[in-house]
Amino acid sequence: MLSNHLVEDDRAHLIHPVTSLRAHEQRGVTILQSAKGCFVTDASGHTLLDGFAGLWCVNAGYGHESIIEVAMEQMRRLPYATGYFHFGSEPAIRLAAKLAEITPGDLNRVFFTLGGSDAVDTVVRMVRYYNNVRGMTLKKQFISLERGYHGSSSNGAGLTALPVFHEKFDLPRSWQHYIPSPYPYRNAAGEDPAAIIAASVQALKNKVREIGQDNVAAFICEPVQGSGGVIVPPTGYLTAMQAACRELGILFIIDEVITGFGRTGPMFACEHEGIEPDFMTIAKGLTSGYVPMGAAIVSNRVYEVIADGTVDGSAFGHGLTYSGHPVSAAVGLEVMRLYQEGGLIENGQRVGAYFGRRLAELRDHPLVGDVRSIGLLGAIELVADKETKRKPAKEARVGARLFDAGYKNGLIFRAFGDDTIGFAPPLCITESEVDLLIERLDKTLALAL
Ligand code: PLP
């Protein structure tokens, strides 16, 4: 059979991202073959509800004809154009203008990347460049959150606090620092939102004091921590952290790679609190995952300083062959149209509220310690004891077992470590598909008891 042959070739040749390579060699690949709407079908013909939109990216759902059409049309007309040496292409320019229009504050300058990791990498390089041009050459230290994920590029992985991205990789530890995640369910300051916010602001101030204000360049966070287990901070957290950054004279970077483009309700999660960061990173929903693309978006104020660094005619020495790729940009423009005119954001908001209510019904399950959600982004945290919040034993492999059981029940979600499973279905999901998701999840949780 073709798929047996592929399984062997996969075992022999393909290195899978963020996967235990030895476990994968034993287990073998699950080949996904086709998809439509919110459903994917694997090589054995098993059809599953994709409760994770691929990797939190296929916001428009699979098989969207208008996206496919614009990609084909752009490939026929101009499949590639560089942005180097003063060249450009219509889709890249139009998409940059559209992003400047829809992002908050004076985020008006767009540098296109291939995804989120290089968007974060770009921001780190820009921040260093910015401070060097300003003559503030000591301001090089970055602060991020424990449980934060900012990609796998060397700079992005540096800001990522999840240990598996550091251990054995020898990442230089000279420029990054971490402060506690707001994490309401397990916060040392307790569950009171005001106490969590106050403790978070204090932690940032303490860290800046420890490093020295003149040495700290920026604070970066996800508005809702994704890969760290879908940690939804209390309302007011971002406002307080932004104010603290302004007071401390450090840049505020928001990583909206997951939360951008309607995932939490509004176009950007920043909008929940009217946040206006100095930098924003985006990817995933930018093209709904159909083709790779991300971006680092920079405020006018910061851009002006960076541009001044090139007044002597030298280049801003940061570039990617595929920056502003015309096919990705054409897809991005069509996806923006679907968000703004195709009802995708509104559907995500309406069904997101329903999803949140349905997910919360699982709170009474004996294994469920915490249920958290915002828009179409959610997670449940599993515990061995609800009273004490004791985590399940590592050997019980609850997350992995639930993932396998979910798959058998026709549902894809993501397991974070051993105790949390997360959901981020496409924004085109309907209420009856949410019902199906909850029904299959309920059945899956029953198996794990
Ligand atoms: N930043 C955040 C918040 C992410 O969740 C991710 C990926 O999941 C990245 C950056 C890295 O993006 P990519 O995988 O496209 O490189």
Residues whose N, C-alpha, C, O or C-beta is under 5 A from the ligand:
A	BS01	PLP	G115 G116 S117 D118 Y149 H150 G151 E222 G226 D255 V257 I258 A283
